[in-house]
Amino acid sequence: MTALEGLAGQGELREHHLIRALRDRDESVRQRGIALIERLGGRPSAQLLGVLRTLSTDRSARVTSMR
C-alpha cells in the first residue's frame, strides 16, 4: 500500500496530494496518482486538470497508458 492509498482509505486524500504525486519523478507514483483521481469525488480544479494534461506527453508508457 502506498501513502496515497492510505490517505484515500482514511478519507484524507486531497487534491494537493495528487498534484504532488502527478509531478513526482517516479513513474509508479504518477501512475498511482492518476488511478486515485476518481477517489476525490467532485469536480477537479483547473490546476489538477492542467497537471493531468501535461502527462499526456509523459516519457513513461505506464503513465500515458492510464488515459
Beta strands, then each sheet from edge to edge (+ up, - down):
end
